[in-house]
Amino acid sequence: MGLQETDREKLVKFRLKKSKDTLAEIPVLFENEFYRTAANRLYYACFYAAIALLIKNGYETSTHHGVKTLLGLHYIKENKLEKPLGKMYDLLFNLRQTGDYEDWVFVNEKDVVPLFEPAKQFIETIEKLINDSK
């Protein structure tokens, strides 16, 4: 990316805000029973936070799979991010993929509602990792 430090900090803050804003959309989607869309937004809320963490620490990738791989290598494998949160991210990744791209796949309440609190914890943990590395 070749970002200057001030630009990197601005981008990290922007991605974290985007993550939190996206997470805030989810209860409205649950209320209206838009579970497929809620799975998509939950994944993206976590994805934006993960990207912020990677940017903060100078890691670069341009793909969703790359984010998942770098997160695994540098944070989950090194026990900076708990394994259950990593598994939840993988689950959201797969749920979003199937919900968005495969026909005849239906995402329902039991698939996505239990992932809201762990996703919130994932984002909070990443924000703490970012703040602790200042």
Residue pairs with C-beta under 8 A, 6 or more apart in sequence:
1 8
1 55
1 60
3 11
3 55
8 55
8 56
11 52
11 55
12 52
12 55
12 56
12 130
13 52
15 48
15 49
15 51
15 52
15 55
16 48
16 49
16 52
16 127
16 130
18 48
19 45
19 46
19 47
19 48
19 49
19 52
19 123
20 45
20 123
22 41
22 44
22 45
22 48
23 41
23 42
23 45
23 119
23 120
23 123
25 41
26 38
26 41
26 42
26 45
26 116
29 35
29 37
29 38
29 41
30 38
30 109
30 112
30 113
30 116
33 109
35 107
35 108
35 109
35 111
35 112
35 113
36 99
36 100
36 106
36 107
38 107
38 112
38 113
39 92
39 95
39 96
39 99
39 107
39 111
39 112
39 115
40 96
40 99
40 100
42 92
42 96
42 112
42 115
42 116
42 119
43 92
43 93
43 95
43 96
44 96
45 119
45 123
46 89
46 92
46 119
46 122
46 123
47 64
47 67
49 122
49 123
49 126
49 127
50 67
50 71
50 89
50 126
51 67
52 126
52 130
53 71
53 75
53 126
53 129
53 130
54 60
54 61
54 67
54 70
54 71
54 74
56 130
56 133
57 74
57 133
59 70
59 74
61 67
61 69
61 70
64 93
68 89
68 90
68 93
71 81
71 86
71 89
72 86
74 80
75 81
75 86
75 129
76 82
76 83
76 85
76 86
80 129
81 122
81 125
81 126
81 129
82 125
84 118
85 118
85 121
85 122
85 125
88 115
88 118
88 119
88 122
89 122
91 115
92 115
92 119
95 107
95 111
95 112
95 115
98 105
98 107
99 105
99 107
